[in-house]
Amino acid sequence: MKHSIILLLITFVTVAISFTTIKNKKDTSPRLSPASWEVDFLDNFDSFDPNNWQDQRIWVNNEKQCYVPDNKFGTREVSDGTLKIKVINIGEKIACDNLDKHGNQQMDTEFVAGRIASKNRKEFIKGKWTARLKLWGNGEPSMFPAWWILGAQNNESPVQEENENVCWPLTGSGEIDIFEHHGDGDDDHFTAGAIKSLEECDKGDWWTLRKGIETSLNEYHEYSVEWEGSDLVYRVDDKEVYRNIGEGDKYPEPMFAILNYAKITDSAMTGEWVMEVDWVKHESLK
């Protein structure tokens, strides 16, 4: 009996030591790494590169400003390594040549602005789009700066390819808004989300798939959208803030990027509004 007890104790100690060794042993087995991204487009705005961007002069959403080209009035200035997209009150009304898709011309206006697009320059299918940007001031009524992507077959100006004949927001001309600030007296708030197509030309649901998000708009942040499986995931500084579940598969087309600053009501404005962009990039999964 004594020997049996001793053998039992020895066995117990051996098992305990073995368990402790296994528990504390470093796990050296290979692990699956998370998805890695490869940059296929990056603009640091050391200059305005026409290989990446073109001015987009179009009248949409009954906006009150005139989009002007070639940095006229300083509306899309590149300086000190950043792009400044602006709305400026020039103090007197000028004739505006912006047309909508139906050929209607914008009215004379004292407000001029910048809008650039990577249409027919840099277009990509899915992946991840990111811009690092900030606003100079926010929360004033009528402010409408935006960072967004649009299907490359969109039939709005400029129409430069034969297949650019798809009406918004049908497949081929779908819209995803990564960052939009609707001023209206609301500080440090932006919205993000996909536009839900109602399967008819010019008929889209703006709000069902959109979320309002709080952040410090006067400080630099990275605003992105990425395709994660069938979902669209929106992030601020790489932290998820919103997700359109199952919506990613509805955007199979190449998409181009747009940066613009609009004025959307007749409220008073002096001086200029500025969205400053440090860089824009697109990444694809390796």
N, C-alpha and C positions, 0 to 999 in steps of 0.2 A: 504493500500500500504506500509506504514511504517513497519507494522508488517511482511509483506511478505518479505520485503528487509532484515529485521533482521533475519528471519528464513532462508533465502537463504544464508546469511553470515555465520550463525551458521553451516549450513549443509556443506558449502564449507570448513570451518576450520576443522570440524570433519573428513571429507574425507581426507584432507591434512595430518592431524595428523596420521590417520590410515595408509596411504600410506607410510609415513616416518617410522613408527614403523615396518611395514612389510619389508621395504627396509633394515633397519638396524638390523633386527632380525637375529641372527646367525642360519645358516642352519644346523639343527641337523639330517636331514634325512640320512639314510644309503647310502653309495656310493659303487659302485663296485670297489674292489681293483685290481691293475694291477696284471698280472700273477706273481706268486712267484716261485722261484727256490729252489730246495732241492739238496744239495750236496750228490752225491752218490760215488764220487771218488775224493780224494785229496792226492797229494804227495808233501810234503814240502821239500823233499830231505835232510832229516837228515842223510840218508844213501842211498845206492843203494839197492832198494827192489826188489828182483827177483820175488816177487808175483805181482809186477806191471809192470815190464819191462824185456825185454830180448834183447841181442845184435842182430842186424840184419845185417848179412854179405852178401851183395848182390852187384853185379855189374850192374849198370843201367846208362842210359843217356850218355854212353861213358865217365863217370867220370874218373878223373886222380888219385884218391886216393884209398887206400885200407882200407876198414873198418875192424878194428881189435877188438877182444873180450876182456872181462875181464879187461878193463882199461889199456890194454897194451900200453906202451909209454905215458900213462896219457891222452888218448883220450876221456874218459868220466868220468872225475874225479868228485867225490862228496866230497866237503869240505866246512866248515863254513856255512852249511845250504843251499848250492846251488849246482846245477849240472853244470859242465862246459863241453860242447861238443866242441871238437877241431879238427882242421886240423893242423898237425905238419909235418914240413920238417925234417926228421931224418938224412939227409945228405948223405945217401947211399941207393941204390935201394935194395929192398928185394922182395922175391917171395911172391905173393899174392894169397890166395886161394879163393877169391871171384868169384862166378860164376853168370852168368845171367840166366834167366829162360830157355834158350836154351842150357845151359851147357857150354857156352864159358867162358874161364877163363880170369880174369883181368891180364894185363901185369905187369911185375916187375915195382915197383915204389918206390920213396923215400918219398912219401906223405902218411901218415896214418891218419885215422880219426875215429870219433865215430858216431854211428847210433844206436838208441834204439827204440824199438816198444813195445806197450802194447798188441800186438797180442797174443791171447789166454790167456791173463792176465786180461785186462780191456777193454771190448768192450760194446758199448751202441748204442741203436737206437735213432737217432735224439737227442733232448735236446740241450745242450750248452757246448761247449768245450772252455776252456780258459787256456792260459799260460802267466805267468809274466816273461819277459825275456829282455835281452839287449845284445848288441854286444860290444866286445872290439875292437874298430876300425871298419871302414866300408868303402866301396867305392873302394877297391882294385880290379883290374881285376881278374876274376876267382873265387871270393867269391860266395858261394851258400849255406848259412845256411837256414834251413827250419823247420817250425812247421806246421804239416798237419795231415789229417786223411784219412784212406783208408778202403774200404770194407773188412769185415772179411773173405770173401770167396776167397780172392786174392790168386792166384796160384804161387806166388813168394816165395822164401826161407825166413823163414823156413816154410815148409809145414808139419803141425803136426796133422791135422784133415782130415777126409775123404771128407768133403765138401769144402775143400780149393782147388777148381778146376776151378775157374772162372777167365777168362782172363781180365786184365785191358783194358779199363775202363768200362766194361759191368756191369749191375746191379748185385750187390754182390761184386763187386771189383771197385766201384766208388771212385773218388778222389776229395777231397776238400782241397785247399791250404789256410791256415789261415795267414801264414807269410812266404814269400820268399824274400830274398835279393839277387838280381843279381848284383854283384859288378860292374864290367866293368867301374870303375871310377865314379860311381854315388853315391854320399853320401846321407845318410838320406832318403832313398827311398826303399820301399818294394812293393810287389804286393800281391793281395789276390783274390781268386775267385775259382769257380768250374771248373773242367775239363769237357768239353762237349763231351759226348760219341758219336762217329760216328757209333755206333751199329756194329762194327766189332772188332775182337781181335786186340789189340795193336794199335788201331786207335782212337786218341782223339784230340780234338781241344783245345789247351792250352790257346788261347788268346781271343776268342770271349767273354767269361764270366769273364774276369779278369780286374782289375783296378790297376793302379799305385798310391801309396799313399805316401805322405811326412810325416815324423815324425823324431824325434831325436833318432836314433837307438842306440846311446851310453848311453842312459838313460833307466831305467826300464819303460816298458809299459805293459799293459794287452791287449793281442791280442786274440780275440774270434770270433767264429762263432756260431750262434744259428738258430734253426728252428723257424720261426715266421709264423704260418700258412703254406702256401706253399712256402714261401720265405726263402732264406738263407741270414742272416743279419750278416755283418762283423763289428766289433767294435774295437776301440782302446780306452782303459780306459773308457769303457762303452758308448762311443759316436759312433753312427753309421757313418761309412765311406764308405760303399758300400753295395749294395743289389743285389743278383741274384733273380730276380722276377720269381716266379713259378718253380724254380729249386729244391726246397726242397723235393718235392714228388718223385723226381727221385732217391732218396737215402733212400729206405725203409729198407736197411740192417743194421745189427750191424756194427759199424765202430771202428777201433782202432787208436791210436795216434802214431805219429812218430816224433822224434826230431833227426835231423842229420845235419852235416856240410860237404859239398862236395867241391871239386875243379874241375872246369869244363873246364879249358883250360891249355895249357902248359906254361903259363906265369910264370916268375920267382917268387919265394916265399922264404922268410927266416923266421925263428922263427916259430910262431904259430898264428892261428886265433882262436878266442874263442866266442862261444855263451853261455852266462850264464843264467841259468833258475832258478828262485826263487821257483816257484811251478807250478803244472799242476792240473787242476780239470775238472770234468764233473758234470753237473747239469741236473736234470730232473724237469719237471713241476709237482707241487704237484697236 
